[in-house]
Amino acid sequence: MRGPLAFDVLSDGDIARLHEATETLLESTGFRVTQPVLREKARAAGAKVDDAAECVRIPRELLRELLAQAPESFSIAWQDGRERGCGAGEPYCVAIVTDPWIIDYARQEPRRPVLADLRNHTVIAQKLECVAAASRMDFPVADVEGPHSSLRALEEHLLHFGKHYYVFVASWESFGQWLDIGQILADGRDLQGSRLMTIAVAVISPLTLAGMNGDLLLKACEFDFPIVPTICPMAGSTAPYSLAGTLLEGNAENVFMAALAQLVKPGQPFLYSFGPSVTDMRTGHDSYYTLDKVLWKAAGVQLAKSYGLPCSAECGGTLTHRYDPQCGAEGMLFMAAARASGANVLSGIGSCHNANGMSAEMMVIHEAWLRASEYLLRGIPMDESDVALDRLMAAGPGAHFLTDDLTLSRMGGGAFFQHEVFDFGGGYEDSPSMLERAHEKVAELTEVCESPLPGHVQENLRRYFHDEYKKLGG
């Protein structure tokens, strides 16, 4: 729900200009699509297809017709069959449970993930009320050697998670494993139509759908799994070196993917998603969490809603791995902008270190920043009891309100912002810092690590992974 602090960065004229530019780009320049079945479906629908160049150009009238078929909202499901709506009602969060680097609390430095990290982060994602789904990077753990290290990490994650699964795969073999796993998690239900998973389909910027990603799109449509595109143009290297140029490219890639999904299956659930970054022209480094992203994410949400598409916005992140003023400033700005934008999905709970690192403490801190952002979006309540004219008139000049009925009725909480992770000591007492409080909360959340899955589902997962380890010789 958008409140008094709704964050719009594009005017109606800006949106119309970007619509026009997007249609011109996709109609004239087109998109490279290496998957022949997708090209044939595009041709049959009326797109102009050049098989030699693997290029698909969509006339603007056809583009508009296809986008009109995309649903404004859809549902996702948890392992137990419960559903959450995407595109209507309150937004939900997607947490990450591992990254190439974990920010170690004791050392305050990045280190490689271990199995306990997967377990603890998954348990936190399971227990945080704001989190409805989680994603896991396919990355090995440092304390399990051999070819089955990454698979062992996946097993640990699955055994402790019962919500919705965001599936990011780098190989067709990995996707096949997820289909097998999904059937176990569906627990007797038909995986097709279960909405148990959202499938990430990667775009190669600029304007290319290549490799197995076309096959992934087809398979997601076959199983009625929502599609989230991985669209990450880098200003200066894979996108124009401007805020508006990178925004146009990201919008064109989202819009083309949404239209392509409707070509395969009208009404296919699609989530507009946009993760741009800036190429540091001095070093060549990719700066993923610069403050430019505050503007990009707000603009992306505006564009998605102008097409009637559900949308995601990254809600966390910082360039640094340190828990310092820069981390706090960037993180809170990103969270507030994402929440105020009206995005339907807030992604990246736990992320920091330029999107290459995370920590359990950051997951908890992000939840606290989310609650702070929601509090600000409420604005100032202005009903009669809150305005308190009667209390001021009854008290008169020079009075106090320590024993006033309004004070006594509300002093237990709710009238002003409070959160257990924030330090409200105000310098008057030796109270723990936000980071220390987050660490204490992590310990509380992970003290009990019971699986949310039924016992027979746990056993079926263990049997599946046992057989997979044998195939790898482990």
Contacts in CASP RR format, 6 or more apart in sequence:
PFRMAT RR
TARGET T0000
AUTHOR 0000-0000-0000
METHOD contacts of the structure
MODEL  1
MRGPLAFDVLSDGDIARLHEATETLLESTGFRVTQPVLREKARAAGAKVD
DAAECVRIPRELLRELLAQAPESFSIAWQDGRERGCGAGEPYCVAIVTDP
WIIDYARQEPRRPVLADLRNHTVIAQKLECVAAASRMDFPVADVEGPHSS
LRALEEHLLHFGKHYYVFVASWESFGQWLDIGQILADGRDLQGSRLMTIA
VAVISPLTLAGMNGDLLLKACEFDFPIVPTICPMAGSTAPYSLAGTLLEG
NAENVFMAALAQLVKPGQPFLYSFGPSVTDMRTGHDSYYTLDKVLWKAAG
VQLAKSYGLPCSAECGGTLTHRYDPQCGAEGMLFMAAARASGANVLSGIG
SCHNANGMSAEMMVIHEAWLRASEYLLRGIPMDESDVALDRLMAAGPGAH
FLTDDLTLSRMGGGAFFQHEVFDFGGGYEDSPSMLERAHEKVAELTEVCE
SPLPGHVQENLRRYFHDEYKKLGG
1 89 0 8 1.000
1 90 0 8 1.000
1 342 0 8 1.000
1 377 0 8 1.000
2 340 0 8 1.000
2 341 0 8 1.000
2 342 0 8 1.000
2 377 0 8 1.000
3 340 0 8 1.000
3 377 0 8 1.000
3 378 0 8 1.000
3 379 0 8 1.000
4 377 0 8 1.000
4 379 0 8 1.000
5 336 0 8 1.000
5 340 0 8 1.000
5 376 0 8 1.000
5 377 0 8 1.000
5 379 0 8 1.000
6 340 0 8 1.000
6 341 0 8 1.000
6 342 0 8 1.000
6 377 0 8 1.000
7 298 0 8 1.000
7 336 0 8 1.000
7 337 0 8 1.000
7 340 0 8 1.000
7 341 0 8 1.000
8 298 0 8 1.000
8 302 0 8 1.000
9 295 0 8 1.000
9 298 0 8 1.000
9 299 0 8 1.000
9 302 0 8 1.000
10 18 0 8 1.000
10 299 0 8 1.000
10 302 0 8 1.000
10 303 0 8 1.000
15 302 0 8 1.000
15 303 0 8 1.000
15 306 0 8 1.000
18 247 0 8 1.000
18 248 0 8 1.000
18 251 0 8 1.000
18 303 0 8 1.000
19 306 0 8 1.000
21 248 0 8 1.000
22 248 0 8 1.000
22 251 0 8 1.000
22 252 0 8 1.000
22 255 0 8 1.000
23 60 0 8 1.000
23 63 0 8 1.000
24 60 0 8 1.000
25 207 0 8 1.000
25 248 0 8 1.000
25 252 0 8 1.000
26 57 0 8 1.000
26 58 0 8 1.000
26 60 0 8 1.000
26 63 0 8 1.000
26 252 0 8 1.000
26 255 0 8 1.000
26 256 0 8 1.000
27 57 0 8 1.000
27 58 0 8 1.000
27 59 0 8 1.000
27 60 0 8 1.000
27 63 0 8 1.000
28 57 0 8 1.000
29 57 0 8 1.000
29 207 0 8 1.000
30 55 0 8 1.000
30 56 0 8 1.000
30 57 0 8 1.000
30 58 0 8 1.000
30 207 0 8 1.000
30 256 0 8 1.000
31 55 0 8 1.000
31 56 0 8 1.000
31 57 0 8 1.000
31 58 0 8 1.000
31 207 0 8 1.000
31 208 0 8 1.000
31 209 0 8 1.000
31 253 0 8 1.000
31 256 0 8 1.000
32 53 0 8 1.000
32 54 0 8 1.000
32 55 0 8 1.000
32 56 0 8 1.000
32 207 0 8 1.000
32 208 0 8 1.000
32 209 0 8 1.000
32 210 0 8 1.000
33 39 0 8 1.000
33 42 0 8 1.000
33 54 0 8 1.000
33 55 0 8 1.000
33 56 0 8 1.000
33 209 0 8 1.000
33 214 0 8 1.000
33 260 0 8 1.000
34 54 0 8 1.000
34 208 0 8 1.000
34 209 0 8 1.000
34 210 0 8 1.000
34 211 0 8 1.000
34 214 0 8 1.000
35 209 0 8 1.000
35 211 0 8 1.000
35 213 0 8 1.000
35 214 0 8 1.000
35 215 0 8 1.000
35 217 0 8 1.000
35 218 0 8 1.000
36 51 0 8 1.000
37 218 0 8 1.000
38 56 0 8 1.000
38 209 0 8 1.000
38 214 0 8 1.000
38 217 0 8 1.000
38 218 0 8 1.000
38 260 0 8 1.000
38 263 0 8 1.000
38 264 0 8 1.000
39 49 0 8 1.000
39 51 0 8 1.000
39 54 0 8 1.000
39 56 0 8 1.000
40 49 0 8 1.000
41 263 0 8 1.000
41 264 0 8 1.000
42 49 0 8 1.000
42 56 0 8 1.000
42 58 0 8 1.000
42 260 0 8 1.000
42 263 0 8 1.000
43 49 0 8 1.000
45 62 0 8 1.000
45 66 0 8 1.000
45 263 0 8 1.000
46 59 0 8 1.000
46 62 0 8 1.000
47 56 0 8 1.000
47 57 0 8 1.000
47 58 0 8 1.000
47 59 0 8 1.000
47 62 0 8 1.000
48 56 0 8 1.000
48 57 0 8 1.000
48 58 0 8 1.000
48 59 0 8 1.000
49 55 0 8 1.000
49 56 0 8 1.000
49 57 0 8 1.000
50 57 0 8 1.000
56 260 0 8 1.000
58 66 0 8 1.000
58 256 0 8 1.000
58 259 0 8 1.000
62 259 0 8 1.000
63 255 0 8 1.000
63 259 0 8 1.000
66 258 0 8 1.000
66 259 0 8 1.000
66 262 0 8 1.000
66 263 0 8 1.000
67 255 0 8 1.000
67 258 0 8 1.000
67 259 0 8 1.000
67 262 0 8 1.000
67 307 0 8 1.000
67 308 0 8 1.000
67 309 0 8 1.000
69 262 0 8 1.000
69 266 0 8 1.000
69 267 0 8 1.000
70 258 0 8 1.000
70 261 0 8 1.000
70 262 0 8 1.000
70 267 0 8 1.000
70 268 0 8 1.000
70 270 0 8 1.000
70 307 0 8 1.000
70 308 0 8 1.000
70 309 0 8 1.000
71 267 0 8 1.000
71 269 0 8 1.000
71 270 0 8 1.000
71 310 0 8 1.000
72 87 0 8 1.000
72 88 0 8 1.000
72 308 0 8 1.000
72 309 0 8 1.000
72 310 0 8 1.000
73 85 0 8 1.000
73 86 0 8 1.000
73 87 0 8 1.000
73 88 0 8 1.000
73 310 0 8 1.000
73 344 0 8 1.000
74 85 0 8 1.000
74 86 0 8 1.000
74 87 0 8 1.000
74 195 0 8 1.000
74 226 0 8 1.000
74 269 0 8 1.000
74 310 0 8 1.000
75 83 0 8 1.000
75 84 0 8 1.000
75 85 0 8 1.000
75 86 0 8 1.000
75 195 0 8 1.000
76 83 0 8 1.000
76 84 0 8 1.000
76 85 0 8 1.000
76 86 0 8 1.000
76 132 0 8 1.000
76 133 0 8 1.000
76 164 0 8 1.000
76 195 0 8 1.000
76 198 0 8 1.000
76 226 0 8 1.000
77 83 0 8 1.000
77 84 0 8 1.000
77 164 0 8 1.000
77 194 0 8 1.000
77 195 0 8 1.000
77 196 0 8 1.000
78 84 0 8 1.000
78 132 0 8 1.000
78 162 0 8 1.000
78 163 0 8 1.000
78 164 0 8 1.000
78 196 0 8 1.000
79 161 0 8 1.000
79 162 0 8 1.000
79 163 0 8 1.000
79 185 0 8 1.000
79 187 0 8 1.000
79 196 0 8 1.000
79 452 0 8 1.000
79 453 0 8 1.000
79 457 0 8 1.000
80 162 0 8 1.000
81 189 0 8 1.000
83 195 0 8 1.000
84 92 0 8 1.000
84 132 0 8 1.000
84 164 0 8 1.000
85 92 0 8 1.000
86 92 0 8 1.000
86 226 0 8 1.000
86 269 0 8 1.000
86 271 0 8 1.000
86 310 0 8 1.000
86 344 0 8 1.000
86 345 0 8 1.000
87 310 0 8 1.000
87 344 0 8 1.000
91 339 0 8 1.000
91 342 0 8 1.000
91 343 0 8 1.000
91 344 0 8 1.000
91 345 0 8 1.000
91 346 0 8 1.000
92 130 0 8 1.000
92 131 0 8 1.000
92 132 0 8 1.000
92 133 0 8 1.000
92 344 0 8 1.000
92 345 0 8 1.000
92 346 0 8 1.000
93 128 0 8 1.000
93 130 0 8 1.000
93 131 0 8 1.000
93 132 0 8 1.000
93 133 0 8 1.000
93 315 0 8 1.000
93 345 0 8 1.000
93 346 0 8 1.000
93 347 0 8 1.000
93 348 0 8 1.000
93 349 0 8 1.000
93 367 0 8 1.000
93 370 0 8 1.000
94 131 0 8 1.000
94 132 0 8 1.000
94 133 0 8 1.000
94 134 0 8 1.000
94 135 0 8 1.000
94 166 0 8 1.000
94 312 0 8 1.000
94 345 0 8 1.000
94 346 0 8 1.000
94 347 0 8 1.000
94 348 0 8 1.000
94 349 0 8 1.000
95 121 0 8 1.000
95 124 0 8 1.000
95 125 0 8 1.000
95 128 0 8 1.000
95 131 0 8 1.000
95 133 0 8 1.000
95 134 0 8 1.000
95 135 0 8 1.000
95 348 0 8 1.000
95 349 0 8 1.000
95 350 0 8 1.000
95 363 0 8 1.000
96 121 0 8 1.000
96 134 0 8 1.000
96 135 0 8 1.000
96 136 0 8 1.000
96 137 0 8 1.000
96 348 0 8 1.000
96 349 0 8 1.000
96 350 0 8 1.000
96 351 0 8 1.000
96 358 0 8 1.000
97 118 0 8 1.000
97 121 0 8 1.000
97 122 0 8 1.000
97 125 0 8 1.000
97 134 0 8 1.000
97 135 0 8 1.000
97 136 0 8 1.000
97 157 0 8 1.000
97 161 0 8 1.000
98 113 0 8 1.000
98 117 0 8 1.000
98 118 0 8 1.000
98 121 0 8 1.000
98 136 0 8 1.000
98 137 0 8 1.000
98 139 0 8 1.000
98 153 0 8 1.000
98 157 0 8 1.000
98 358 0 8 1.000
99 113 0 8 1.000
99 137 0 8 1.000
99 139 0 8 1.000
99 351 0 8 1.000
99 353 0 8 1.000
99 355 0 8 1.000
99 356 0 8 1.000
99 357 0 8 1.000
99 358 0 8 1.000
100 112 0 8 1.000
100 113 0 8 1.000
100 137 0 8 1.000
100 139 0 8 1.000
100 356 0 8 1.000
100 357 0 8 1.000
101 110 0 8 1.000
101 111 0 8 1.000
101 112 0 8 1.000
101 113 0 8 1.000
101 321 0 8 1.000
101 353 0 8 1.000
101 356 0 8 1.000
101 357 0 8 1.000
101 358 0 8 1.000
102 110 0 8 1.000
102 111 0 8 1.000
102 112 0 8 1.000
102 113 0 8 1.000
102 114 0 8 1.000
102 117 0 8 1.000
102 357 0 8 1.000
102 358 0 8 1.000
102 359 0 8 1.000
103 109 0 8 1.000
103 110 0 8 1.000
103 321 0 8 1.000
103 323 0 8 1.000
103 352 0 8 1.000
103 353 0 8 1.000
103 357 0 8 1.000
103 358 0 8 1.000
103 359 0 8 1.000
103 361 0 8 1.000
103 362 0 8 1.000
104 110 0 8 1.000
104 111 0 8 1.000
104 359 0 8 1.000
105 359 0 8 1.000
105 360 0 8 1.000
105 361 0 8 1.000
105 439 0 8 1.000
108 322 0 8 1.000
108 323 0 8 1.000
109 321 0 8 1.000
110 321 0 8 1.000
110 353 0 8 1.000
110 357 0 8 1.000
111 142 0 8 1.000
112 141 0 8 1.000
112 142 0 8 1.000
113 139 0 8 1.000
113 141 0 8 1.000
113 142 0 8 1.000
113 153 0 8 1.000
114 141 0 8 1.000
114 142 0 8 1.000
114 143 0 8 1.000
115 141 0 8 1.000
115 143 0 8 1.000
115 144 0 8 1.000
115 152 0 8 1.000
115 153 0 8 1.000
115 156 0 8 1.000
117 141 0 8 1.000
117 360 0 8 1.000
118 136 0 8 1.000
118 141 0 8 1.000
118 153 0 8 1.000
118 156 0 8 1.000
118 157 0 8 1.000
119 156 0 8 1.000
119 157 0 8 1.000
119 160 0 8 1.000
119 446 0 8 1.000
119 449 0 8 1.000
120 360 0 8 1.000
120 442 0 8 1.000
120 446 0 8 1.000
120 449 0 8 1.000
121 358 0 8 1.000
121 360 0 8 1.000
121 363 0 8 1.000
122 134 0 8 1.000
122 156 0 8 1.000
122 157 0 8 1.000
122 160 0 8 1.000
122 161 0 8 1.000
123 160 0 8 1.000
123 445 0 8 1.000
123 446 0 8 1.000
123 449 0 8 1.000
124 360 0 8 1.000
124 363 0 8 1.000
124 364 0 8 1.000
124 442 0 8 1.000
124 445 0 8 1.000
124 446 0 8 1.000
125 131 0 8 1.000
125 134 0 8 1.000
125 161 0 8 1.000
125 163 0 8 1.000
125 349 0 8 1.000
125 363 0 8 1.000
126 160 0 8 1.000
126 161 0 8 1.000
126 162 0 8 1.000
126 163 0 8 1.000
126 452 0 8 1.000
127 445 0 8 1.000
128 349 0 8 1.000
128 363 0 8 1.000
128 364 0 8 1.000
128 367 0 8 1.000
128 445 0 8 1.000
130 346 0 8 1.000
130 349 0 8 1.000
130 367 0 8 1.000
130 370 0 8 1.000
131 163 0 8 1.000
131 349 0 8 1.000
132 163 0 8 1.000
132 164 0 8 1.000
133 163 0 8 1.000
133 164 0 8 1.000
133 165 0 8 1.000
133 166 0 8 1.000
133 198 0 8 1.000
134 157 0 8 1.000
134 161 0 8 1.000
134 163 0 8 1.000
134 164 0 8 1.000
134 165 0 8 1.000
134 166 0 8 1.000
135 165 0 8 1.000
135 166 0 8 1.000
135 167 0 8 1.000
135 168 0 8 1.000
135 200 0 8 1.000
135 347 0 8 1.000
136 153 0 8 1.000
136 154 0 8 1.000
136 157 0 8 1.000
136 168 0 8 1.000
137 168 0 8 1.000
138 150 0 8 1.000
138 154 0 8 1.000
138 168 0 8 1.000
138 169 0 8 1.000
138 170 0 8 1.000
138 174 0 8 1.000
139 150 0 8 1.000
139 153 0 8 1.000
140 149 0 8 1.000
140 150 0 8 1.000
140 153 0 8 1.000
141 149 0 8 1.000
141 150 0 8 1.000
141 152 0 8 1.000
141 153 0 8 1.000
144 152 0 8 1.000
144 153 0 8 1.000
146 474 0 8 1.000
147 472 0 8 1.000
147 473 0 8 1.000
147 474 0 8 1.000
148 468 0 8 1.000
148 469 0 8 1.000
148 472 0 8 1.000
148 473 0 8 1.000
148 474 0 8 1.000
151 465 0 8 1.000
151 468 0 8 1.000
151 469 0 8 1.000
151 472 0 8 1.000
152 465 0 8 1.000
152 469 0 8 1.000
154 465 0 8 1.000
155 461 0 8 1.000
155 462 0 8 1.000
155 465 0 8 1.000
158 181 0 8 1.000
158 185 0 8 1.000
158 461 0 8 1.000
159 451 0 8 1.000
159 453 0 8 1.000
159 458 0 8 1.000
159 461 0 8 1.000
159 462 0 8 1.000
160 449 0 8 1.000
160 451 0 8 1.000
160 452 0 8 1.000
161 452 0 8 1.000
162 185 0 8 1.000
162 452 0 8 1.000
162 453 0 8 1.000
164 195 0 8 1.000
164 196 0 8 1.000
164 197 0 8 1.000
164 198 0 8 1.000
165 178 0 8 1.000
165 182 0 8 1.000
165 185 0 8 1.000
165 196 0 8 1.000
165 197 0 8 1.000
165 198 0 8 1.000
166 197 0 8 1.000
166 198 0 8 1.000
166 200 0 8 1.000
166 228 0 8 1.000
167 175 0 8 1.000
167 178 0 8 1.000
167 197 0 8 1.000
167 198 0 8 1.000
167 199 0 8 1.000
167 200 0 8 1.000
167 225 0 8 1.000
168 200 0 8 1.000
168 230 0 8 1.000
169 175 0 8 1.000
169 178 0 8 1.000
169 200 0 8 1.000
169 216 0 8 1.000
171 212 0 8 1.000
172 212 0 8 1.000
172 215 0 8 1.000
175 212 0 8 1.000
175 216 0 8 1.000
175 219 0 8 1.000
177 468 0 8 1.000
178 197 0 8 1.000
179 191 0 8 1.000
179 223 0 8 1.000
180 464 0 8 1.000
181 461 0 8 1.000
181 464 0 8 1.000
182 191 0 8 1.000
182 194 0 8 1.000
182 196 0 8 1.000
182 197 0 8 1.000
183 191 0 8 1.000
184 457 0 8 1.000
184 460 0 8 1.000
184 461 0 8 1.000
184 464 0 8 1.000
185 196 0 8 1.000
185 453 0 8 1.000
185 457 0 8 1.000
185 461 0 8 1.000
186 194 0 8 1.000
186 196 0 8 1.000
187 454 0 8 1.000
187 456 0 8 1.000
187 457 0 8 1.000
191 223 0 8 1.000
192 222 0 8 1.000
192 223 0 8 1.000
192 224 0 8 1.000
193 223 0 8 1.000
193 224 0 8 1.000
193 225 0 8 1.000
194 223 0 8 1.000
195 224 0 8 1.000
195 225 0 8 1.000
195 226 0 8 1.000
195 269 0 8 1.000
196 225 0 8 1.000
197 223 0 8 1.000
197 225 0 8 1.000
198 225 0 8 1.000
198 226 0 8 1.000
198 227 0 8 1.000
198 228 0 8 1.000
198 271 0 8 1.000
199 216 0 8 1.000
199 219 0 8 1.000
199 220 0 8 1.000
199 225 0 8 1.000
199 226 0 8 1.000
199 227 0 8 1.000
199 228 0 8 1.000
200 216 0 8 1.000
200 227 0 8 1.000
200 228 0 8 1.000
200 229 0 8 1.000
200 230 0 8 1.000
201 209 0 8 1.000
201 213 0 8 1.000
201 214 0 8 1.000
201 216 0 8 1.000
201 217 0 8 1.000
201 220 0 8 1.000
201 227 0 8 1.000
201 228 0 8 1.000
201 229 0 8 1.000
201 230 0 8 1.000
201 257 0 8 1.000
202 213 0 8 1.000
202 229 0 8 1.000
202 230 0 8 1.000
203 209 0 8 1.000
203 213 0 8 1.000
203 229 0 8 1.000
203 230 0 8 1.000
203 231 0 8 1.000
203 253 0 8 1.000
203 257 0 8 1.000
204 210 0 8 1.000
205 231 0 8 1.000
205 232 0 8 1.000
205 233 0 8 1.000
205 234 0 8 1.000
205 238 0 8 1.000
205 239 0 8 1.000
205 249 0 8 1.000
205 250 0 8 1.000
205 253 0 8 1.000
206 233 0 8 1.000
206 238 0 8 1.000
206 239 0 8 1.000
206 249 0 8 1.000
206 253 0 8 1.000
207 249 0 8 1.000
207 252 0 8 1.000
207 253 0 8 1.000
207 256 0 8 1.000
209 217 0 8 1.000
209 257 0 8 1.000
209 260 0 8 1.000
217 227 0 8 1.000
217 257 0 8 1.000
217 260 0 8 1.000
217 261 0 8 1.000
217 264 0 8 1.000
218 264 0 8 1.000
220 226 0 8 1.000
220 227 0 8 1.000
220 261 0 8 1.000
220 268 0 8 1.000
221 227 0 8 1.000
221 261 0 8 1.000
221 264 0 8 1.000
221 265 0 8 1.000
221 268 0 8 1.000
222 265 0 8 1.000
224 265 0 8 1.000
224 268 0 8 1.000
224 269 0 8 1.000
225 269 0 8 1.000
226 269 0 8 1.000
226 270 0 8 1.000
226 271 0 8 1.000
227 257 0 8 1.000
227 261 0 8 1.000
227 268 0 8 1.000
227 269 0 8 1.000
227 270 0 8 1.000
227 271 0 8 1.000
228 270 0 8 1.000
228 271 0 8 1.000
228 273 0 8 1.000
228 312 0 8 1.000
229 253 0 8 1.000
229 254 0 8 1.000
229 257 0 8 1.000
229 270 0 8 1.000
229 271 0 8 1.000
229 272 0 8 1.000
229 273 0 8 1.000
230 273 0 8 1.000
231 250 0 8 1.000
231 253 0 8 1.000
231 254 0 8 1.000
231 257 0 8 1.000
231 273 0 8 1.000
231 274 0 8 1.000
231 275 0 8 1.000
232 275 0 8 1.000
232 276 0 8 1.000
232 277 0 8 1.000
233 239 0 8 1.000
233 246 0 8 1.000
233 249 0 8 1.000
233 250 0 8 1.000
233 253 0 8 1.000
233 275 0 8 1.000
233 276 0 8 1.000
233 277 0 8 1.000
234 276 0 8 1.000
234 277 0 8 1.000
234 278 0 8 1.000
234 279 0 8 1.000
234 286 0 8 1.000
235 241 0 8 1.000
235 242 0 8 1.000
235 243 0 8 1.000
235 245 0 8 1.000
235 246 0 8 1.000
235 276 0 8 1.000
235 277 0 8 1.000
235 278 0 8 1.000
235 279 0 8 1.000
235 292 0 8 1.000
236 278 0 8 1.000
236 279 0 8 1.000
236 281 0 8 1.000
237 279 0 8 1.000
237 284 0 8 1.000
237 286 0 8 1.000
239 245 0 8 1.000
239 246 0 8 1.000
239 249 0 8 1.000
239 250 0 8 1.000
239 276 0 8 1.000
240 246 0 8 1.000
240 248 0 8 1.000
240 249 0 8 1.000
241 279 0 8 1.000
241 281 0 8 1.000
243 292 0 8 1.000
243 295 0 8 1.000
243 296 0 8 1.000
246 276 0 8 1.000
246 296 0 8 1.000
247 276 0 8 1.000
247 296 0 8 1.000
247 299 0 8 1.000
247 300 0 8 1.000
247 303 0 8 1.000
250 274 0 8 1.000
250 276 0 8 1.000
251 274 0 8 1.000
251 300 0 8 1.000
251 303 0 8 1.000
254 272 0 8 1.000
254 273 0 8 1.000
254 274 0 8 1.000
254 303 0 8 1.000
254 304 0 8 1.000
254 309 0 8 1.000
255 307 0 8 1.000
257 270 0 8 1.000
258 270 0 8 1.000
258 272 0 8 1.000
258 307 0 8 1.000
258 309 0 8 1.000
261 268 0 8 1.000
261 270 0 8 1.000
262 268 0 8 1.000
262 270 0 8 1.000
269 310 0 8 1.000
270 309 0 8 1.000
270 310 0 8 1.000
271 309 0 8 1.000
271 310 0 8 1.000
271 311 0 8 1.000
271 312 0 8 1.000
271 344 0 8 1.000
271 345 0 8 1.000
272 300 0 8 1.000
272 303 0 8 1.000
272 304 0 8 1.000
272 307 0 8 1.000
272 309 0 8 1.000
272 310 0 8 1.000
272 311 0 8 1.000
272 312 0 8 1.000
273 311 0 8 1.000
273 312 0 8 1.000
273 347 0 8 1.000
274 296 0 8 1.000
274 297 0 8 1.000
274 300 0 8 1.000
274 312 0 8 1.000
275 288 0 8 1.000
275 293 0 8 1.000
275 296 0 8 1.000
275 297 0 8 1.000
275 314 0 8 1.000
276 292 0 8 1.000
276 293 0 8 1.000
276 296 0 8 1.000
277 286 0 8 1.000
277 287 0 8 1.000
277 288 0 8 1.000
277 289 0 8 1.000
277 290 0 8 1.000
277 293 0 8 1.000
278 286 0 8 1.000
278 287 0 8 1.000
278 290 0 8 1.000
278 292 0 8 1.000
279 285 0 8 1.000
279 286 0 8 1.000
279 287 0 8 1.000
280 286 0 8 1.000
280 287 0 8 1.000
286 354 0 8 1.000
287 319 0 8 1.000
287 354 0 8 1.000
288 319 0 8 1.000
288 354 0 8 1.000
288 355 0 8 1.000
289 317 0 8 1.000
289 318 0 8 1.000
289 319 0 8 1.000
289 330 0 8 1.000
289 334 0 8 1.000
289 352 0 8 1.000
289 354 0 8 1.000
289 355 0 8 1.000
290 319 0 8 1.000
291 330 0 8 1.000
291 333 0 8 1.000
293 314 0 8 1.000
293 334 0 8 1.000
294 333 0 8 1.000
294 334 0 8 1.000
294 337 0 8 1.000
297 313 0 8 1.000
297 314 0 8 1.000
297 334 0 8 1.000
297 337 0 8 1.000
297 338 0 8 1.000
297 341 0 8 1.000
297 343 0 8 1.000
298 313 0 8 1.000
298 337 0 8 1.000
298 340 0 8 1.000
298 341 0 8 1.000
300 311 0 8 1.000
300 313 0 8 1.000
300 341 0 8 1.000
301 311 0 8 1.000
301 313 0 8 1.000
301 341 0 8 1.000
301 342 0 8 1.000
301 343 0 8 1.000
302 341 0 8 1.000
304 310 0 8 1.000
304 311 0 8 1.000
305 311 0 8 1.000
305 342 0 8 1.000
310 344 0 8 1.000
310 345 0 8 1.000
311 343 0 8 1.000
311 344 0 8 1.000
311 345 0 8 1.000
312 343 0 8 1.000
312 344 0 8 1.000
312 345 0 8 1.000
312 346 0 8 1.000
312 347 0 8 1.000
313 337 0 8 1.000
313 338 0 8 1.000
313 341 0 8 1.000
313 342 0 8 1.000
313 343 0 8 1.000
313 345 0 8 1.000
313 346 0 8 1.000
313 347 0 8 1.000
314 334 0 8 1.000
314 338 0 8 1.000
314 346 0 8 1.000
314 347 0 8 1.000
314 348 0 8 1.000
314 351 0 8 1.000
315 334 0 8 1.000
315 335 0 8 1.000
315 338 0 8 1.000
315 339 0 8 1.000
315 343 0 8 1.000
315 346 0 8 1.000
315 347 0 8 1.000
315 348 0 8 1.000
315 349 0 8 1.000
315 366 0 8 1.000
315 370 0 8 1.000
316 331 0 8 1.000
316 334 0 8 1.000
316 335 0 8 1.000
316 338 0 8 1.000
316 348 0 8 1.000
316 349 0 8 1.000
316 350 0 8 1.000
316 351 0 8 1.000
316 352 0 8 1.000
316 366 0 8 1.000
316 369 0 8 1.000
317 330 0 8 1.000
317 331 0 8 1.000
317 334 0 8 1.000
317 348 0 8 1.000
317 350 0 8 1.000
317 351 0 8 1.000
317 352 0 8 1.000
317 355 0 8 1.000
318 326 0 8 1.000
318 327 0 8 1.000
318 328 0 8 1.000
318 330 0 8 1.000
318 331 0 8 1.000
318 334 0 8 1.000
318 352 0 8 1.000
318 353 0 8 1.000
318 354 0 8 1.000
319 326 0 8 1.000
319 330 0 8 1.000
319 353 0 8 1.000
319 354 0 8 1.000
320 326 0 8 1.000
320 327 0 8 1.000
320 330 0 8 1.000
320 352 0 8 1.000
320 353 0 8 1.000
320 354 0 8 1.000
321 352 0 8 1.000
321 353 0 8 1.000
321 357 0 8 1.000
323 361 0 8 1.000
323 435 0 8 1.000
327 352 0 8 1.000
331 366 0 8 1.000
331 369 0 8 1.000
332 369 0 8 1.000
332 372 0 8 1.000
332 373 0 8 1.000
335 346 0 8 1.000
335 366 0 8 1.000
335 369 0 8 1.000
335 370 0 8 1.000
335 372 0 8 1.000
335 373 0 8 1.000
336 369 0 8 1.000
336 372 0 8 1.000
336 373 0 8 1.000
336 376 0 8 1.000
338 346 0 8 1.000
338 373 0 8 1.000
339 346 0 8 1.000
339 370 0 8 1.000
339 373 0 8 1.000
339 374 0 8 1.000
339 377 0 8 1.000
340 373 0 8 1.000
340 377 0 8 1.000
346 370 0 8 1.000
348 366 0 8 1.000
349 363 0 8 1.000
349 366 0 8 1.000
349 367 0 8 1.000
350 358 0 8 1.000
350 359 0 8 1.000
350 362 0 8 1.000
350 363 0 8 1.000
350 365 0 8 1.000
350 366 0 8 1.000
351 357 0 8 1.000
351 358 0 8 1.000
351 362 0 8 1.000
352 358 0 8 1.000
352 359 0 8 1.000
352 362 0 8 1.000
360 442 0 8 1.000
360 446 0 8 1.000
361 435 0 8 1.000
361 438 0 8 1.000
361 439 0 8 1.000
361 442 0 8 1.000
362 438 0 8 1.000
363 442 0 8 1.000
364 421 0 8 1.000
364 438 0 8 1.000
364 441 0 8 1.000
364 442 0 8 1.000
364 445 0 8 1.000
365 421 0 8 1.000
365 434 0 8 1.000
365 435 0 8 1.000
365 438 0 8 1.000
367 421 0 8 1.000
368 419 0 8 1.000
368 420 0 8 1.000
368 421 0 8 1.000
368 422 0 8 1.000
368 434 0 8 1.000
368 438 0 8 1.000
371 419 0 8 1.000
372 417 0 8 1.000
372 419 0 8 1.000
372 422 0 8 1.000
375 417 0 8 1.000
380 386 0 8 1.000
384 390 0 8 1.000
385 406 0 8 1.000
388 406 0 8 1.000
391 401 0 8 1.000
391 404 0 8 1.000
391 405 0 8 1.000
391 406 0 8 1.000
395 401 0 8 1.000
395 404 0 8 1.000
401 407 0 8 1.000
418 424 0 8 1.000
420 437 0 8 1.000
420 441 0 8 1.000
421 434 0 8 1.000
421 437 0 8 1.000
421 438 0 8 1.000
421 441 0 8 1.000
422 434 0 8 1.000
422 437 0 8 1.000
423 431 0 8 1.000
423 432 0 8 1.000
423 433 0 8 1.000
423 434 0 8 1.000
423 437 0 8 1.000
424 431 0 8 1.000
425 431 0 8 1.000
432 440 0 8 1.000
451 458 0 8 1.000
453 461 0 8 1.000
END
